[in-house]
Amino acid sequence: MAIGCTPGLAPAVALFRSLGDPTRLAILRRIATGEVRVVDLTGELGMAQSTVSKHLACLRDCGLIDYRVEGRQSFYALTRPELLDLLRSAEQVLAATGEAVALCPVYGTPADSTSEVNA
């Protein structure tokens, strides 16, 4: 059986796809420092409220974040503290591999280009 056909990998693939978007990853890194409102994220990321809300909805659908309501405001937080461990581990892998991941011909970004590869 080819590894790509293994149904047990589907949840992990979905998790890493959710983490693979630069905006969602930036949101998660920010939320990892503490609760955040949409208005905070729009200012910090320089994005429209609708764009930030779309990414927050994706992360909520994946079960990675949730929110609590206080008055008319929603405060977003991580639902799984293990996600912090995963992000720290990823940073350690990146530090250990140096430029290898960034230079990957399929998923990396050329050093002289600012375009992103969407896969």
TILO-141568 format. One line per 10 residues: number of its first residue (from 1); for each residue x, y, z of C-alpha. Coordinates in nm, 2 decimals. Example, Ala and Ser with C-alpha at 12.3 -4.5 7.8 and 13.67 -1.06 7.14 Angstrom:
<rs>
1> 1.23,-0.45,0.78; 1.37,-0.11,0.71
</rs>
This chain:
<rs>
1> 0.00,0.00,0.00; 0.14,0.34,-0.09; 0.19,0.57,0.20; -0.02,0.84,0.04; -0.32,0.61,0.05; -0.30,0.55,0.42; -0.63,0.68,0.57; -0.48,0.72,0.91; -0.26,1.01,0.79; -0.55,1.23,0.69
11> -0.59,1.40,1.03; -0.22,1.48,1.04; -0.23,1.61,0.69; -0.52,1.84,0.78; -0.33,1.96,1.09; -0.02,2.05,0.90; -0.22,2.21,0.62; -0.38,2.43,0.87; -0.04,2.52,1.01; 0.11,2.57,0.66
21> -0.06,2.89,0.58; 0.16,3.19,0.67; -0.13,3.40,0.81; -0.27,3.12,1.03; 0.08,3.04,1.16; 0.13,3.40,1.25; -0.21,3.41,1.42; -0.12,3.09,1.62; 0.22,3.23,1.72; 0.05,3.55,1.84
31> -0.23,3.36,2.03; 0.04,3.15,2.19; 0.15,3.46,2.38; -0.20,3.51,2.53; -0.56,3.58,2.44; -0.62,3.81,2.15; -0.91,4.00,1.98; -0.98,4.02,1.61; -0.91,4.40,1.62; -0.56,4.32,1.78
41> -0.48,4.08,1.50; -0.59,4.31,1.22; -0.37,4.58,1.35; -0.07,4.35,1.41; -0.10,4.17,1.08; -0.21,4.46,0.87; -0.50,4.27,0.73; -0.87,4.32,0.68; -1.11,4.20,0.96; -1.28,3.97,0.71
51> -0.95,3.80,0.62; -0.84,3.76,0.99; -1.19,3.62,1.07; -1.17,3.37,0.79; -0.84,3.24,0.92; -0.97,3.23,1.28; -1.27,3.03,1.16; -1.04,2.78,1.00; -0.83,2.74,1.32; -1.16,2.70,1.52
61> -1.29,2.44,1.28; -0.97,2.25,1.33; -1.01,2.26,1.70; -0.69,2.45,1.76; -0.84,2.77,1.90; -1.16,2.88,2.06; -1.30,3.21,2.20; -1.48,3.35,2.49; -1.72,3.64,2.48; -1.68,3.94,2.71
71> -1.94,4.21,2.64; -1.92,4.27,2.27; -1.57,4.14,2.23; -1.44,3.79,2.16; -1.11,3.68,2.30; -0.93,3.39,2.11; -0.70,3.14,2.28; -0.54,2.81,2.21; -0.75,2.50,2.30; -0.45,2.26,2.31
81> -0.14,2.36,2.50; 0.04,2.07,2.31; 0.03,2.30,2.01; 0.30,2.51,2.18; 0.52,2.20,2.20; 0.46,2.13,1.83; 0.55,2.48,1.73; 0.87,2.47,1.95; 0.97,2.14,1.80; 0.92,2.28,1.45
91> 1.15,2.57,1.54; 1.41,2.33,1.67; 1.39,2.12,1.35; 1.42,2.44,1.14; 1.72,2.55,1.35; 1.89,2.21,1.31; 1.83,2.19,0.93; 1.94,2.55,0.87; 1.85,2.66,0.52; 1.75,2.31,0.39
101> 1.38,2.36,0.43; 1.38,2.71,0.29; 1.57,2.59,-0.01; 1.35,2.29,-0.08; 1.27,2.29,-0.45; 0.91,2.20,-0.39; 0.80,2.39,-0.08; 1.09,2.63,-0.02; 1.11,2.99,-0.14; 1.41,3.11,-0.34
111> 1.63,3.35,-0.14; 1.58,3.63,-0.40; 1.20,3.59,-0.42; 0.93,3.69,-0.18; 0.66,3.49,-0.35; 0.50,3.20,-0.16; 0.45,2.85,-0.28; 0.10,2.74,-0.22; 0.06,2.36,-0.21
</rs>
